[in-house]
Amino acid sequence: MSDVSDKMQKCIDECLECYQSCLGTAMTHCLETGGKHVEPAHFRLMMACAEMCRTAAHFMLLNSPHHRHVCRECAEICAECAKDCERLGGMNDCVRACNLCAESCRAMAA
């Protein structure tokens, strides 16, 4: 990826990792655990986080100047998702991926 800076590539990687983690955790851990893990607000947040991460990575890969706005929103959703997954427990990988993505996206949005 010749036109992508190291900082941007790191953010793309972390967004895709978070996308995979949120979607995978929601579809396996949350659905299988049930209860609070499948309550609409939590489940929607995880789906929104996964999609926002995928979208942020896509905008950076397009080298769109709009990636800054998308990354800003992605950071906000990831931080919210990390907090909610931490509150419910048992989703440490998702919490870690969301926090790393949020930090990376904040840097890209600056």
Order of alpha helices (4+ residues) and beta strands (2+ residues): alpha-alpha-alpha-alpha
